[in-house]
Amino acid sequence: QVQLVESGGGLVQPGGSLRLSCAASGFTFKQYPMTWVRQAPGKGLEWISSIDSIGTSTSYVDSVKGRFTVSRDNAKNELYLQMNRLKPEDTAVYYCDWLSARGQGTQVTVSS
Protein backbone atom coordinates (compact mmCIF):
# COMPACT_ATOMS: atom_id res chain seq x y z
CA GLN A 1 0.00 0.00 0.00
CA VAL A 2 1.01 3.62 -0.46
CA GLN A 3 2.99 5.10 2.41
CA LEU A 4 4.24 8.64 2.82
CA VAL A 5 6.30 9.31 5.93
CA GLU A 6 7.36 12.87 6.70
CA SER A 7 10.17 13.75 9.06
CA GLY A 8 12.49 16.60 9.96
CA GLY A 9 10.13 18.96 11.70
CA GLY A 10 10.82 20.63 15.01
CA LEU A 11 11.09 23.86 16.94
CA VAL A 12 13.25 26.52 15.36
CA GLN A 13 13.82 30.22 16.00
CA PRO A 14 12.74 32.82 13.47
CA GLY A 15 15.34 33.06 10.75
CA GLY A 16 16.38 29.46 11.20
CA SER A 17 16.30 26.53 8.82
CA LEU A 18 14.86 23.04 8.65
CA ARG A 19 14.93 20.31 6.06
CA LEU A 20 11.87 18.14 5.77
CA SER A 21 11.93 14.70 4.19
CA CYS A 22 9.18 12.47 2.87
CA ALA A 23 9.88 8.78 2.33
CA ALA A 24 7.53 7.30 -0.24
CA SER A 25 6.67 3.67 -0.92
CA GLY A 26 3.96 1.60 -2.56
CA PHE A 27 4.00 3.35 -5.93
CA THR A 28 6.47 4.19 -8.67
CA PHE A 29 7.75 7.39 -7.12
CA LYS A 30 9.88 8.50 -10.07
CA GLN A 31 6.87 8.64 -12.39
CA TYR A 32 4.85 11.21 -10.45
CA PRO A 33 4.93 14.85 -9.45
CA MET A 34 4.85 15.43 -5.72
CA THR A 35 3.48 18.19 -3.53
CA TRP A 36 4.03 19.72 -0.12
CA VAL A 37 1.08 21.18 1.73
CA ARG A 38 0.73 22.56 5.23
CA GLN A 39 -1.94 23.26 7.78
CA ALA A 40 -1.45 26.03 10.29
CA PRO A 41 -3.30 25.99 13.62
CA GLY A 42 -6.96 26.82 13.09
CA LYS A 43 -6.56 27.17 9.33
CA GLY A 44 -7.25 25.10 6.25
CA LEU A 45 -4.82 23.15 4.15
CA GLU A 46 -2.47 25.29 2.07
CA TRP A 47 -0.53 24.17 -1.01
CA ILE A 48 3.04 25.38 -0.77
CA SER A 49 5.13 23.61 -3.39
CA SER A 50 5.16 21.03 -6.16
CA ILE A 51 7.88 19.32 -8.16
CA ASP A 52 7.64 17.36 -11.38
CA SER A 53 8.56 13.71 -11.68
CA ILE A 54 12.19 14.29 -12.58
CA GLY A 55 12.82 17.33 -10.43
CA THR A 56 13.36 19.87 -13.18
CA SER A 57 10.24 21.94 -12.69
CA THR A 58 9.15 23.39 -9.36
CA SER A 59 6.52 25.82 -8.17
CA TYR A 60 5.85 27.63 -4.90
CA VAL A 61 3.21 29.69 -3.20
CA ASP A 62 4.28 33.32 -3.10
CA SER A 63 4.72 33.37 0.67
CA VAL A 64 7.61 30.87 0.54
CA LYS A 65 9.29 31.81 -2.74
CA GLY A 66 12.96 32.51 -2.27
CA ARG A 67 12.98 30.82 1.15
CA PHE A 68 11.89 27.23 0.48
CA THR A 69 13.34 24.77 -2.01
CA VAL A 70 11.70 21.51 -3.01
CA SER A 71 13.77 18.64 -4.36
CA ARG A 72 13.64 14.90 -4.76
CA ASP A 73 15.87 11.87 -4.99
CA ASN A 74 14.19 9.32 -7.21
CA ALA A 75 16.85 6.71 -6.44
CA LYS A 76 15.88 6.89 -2.76
CA ASN A 77 12.15 7.53 -3.28
CA GLU A 78 12.41 10.63 -1.18
CA LEU A 79 11.02 14.15 -1.39
CA TYR A 80 12.58 17.09 0.44
CA LEU A 81 11.71 20.62 1.47
CA GLN A 82 14.57 22.88 2.50
CA MET A 83 13.13 25.74 4.51
CA ASN A 84 15.29 28.79 5.19
CA ARG A 85 14.63 32.14 6.86
CA LEU A 86 11.69 30.64 8.68
CA LYS A 87 8.99 32.92 10.05
CA PRO A 88 6.45 32.40 12.83
CA GLU A 89 3.73 32.25 10.18
CA ASP A 90 5.40 29.13 8.77
CA THR A 91 4.30 27.26 11.89
CA ALA A 92 2.16 24.37 10.68
CA VAL A 93 1.97 20.65 10.16
CA TYR A 94 3.66 19.87 6.87
CA TYR A 95 2.51 17.00 4.66
CA CYS A 96 3.68 15.47 1.43
CA ASP A 97 0.98 14.54 -1.04
CA TRP A 98 0.76 12.06 -3.89
CA LEU A 99 -2.57 12.10 -5.73
CA SER A 100 -5.08 11.54 -2.91
CA ALA A 101 -2.57 10.09 -0.46
CA ARG A 102 -1.04 12.07 2.39
CA GLY A 103 1.38 11.25 5.15
CA GLN A 104 0.89 11.79 8.87
CA GLY A 105 2.70 15.09 8.74
CA THR A 106 5.56 16.65 10.62
CA GLN A 107 5.16 19.62 12.95
CA VAL A 108 7.16 22.76 12.30
CA THR A 109 7.09 25.42 15.00
CA VAL A 110 8.84 28.72 14.49
CA SER A 111 9.11 30.63 17.71
CA SER A 112 11.61 32.48 19.85
Secondary structure, 3 states (H helix, E strand, C coil): CCEEEEECCEEECCCCCEEEEEEEECCCHHHCCEEEEEECCCCCEEEEEEECCCCCCEEECHHHCCCEEEEEECCCCEEEEEECCCCHHHCEEEEEEECCEECCCEEEEECC
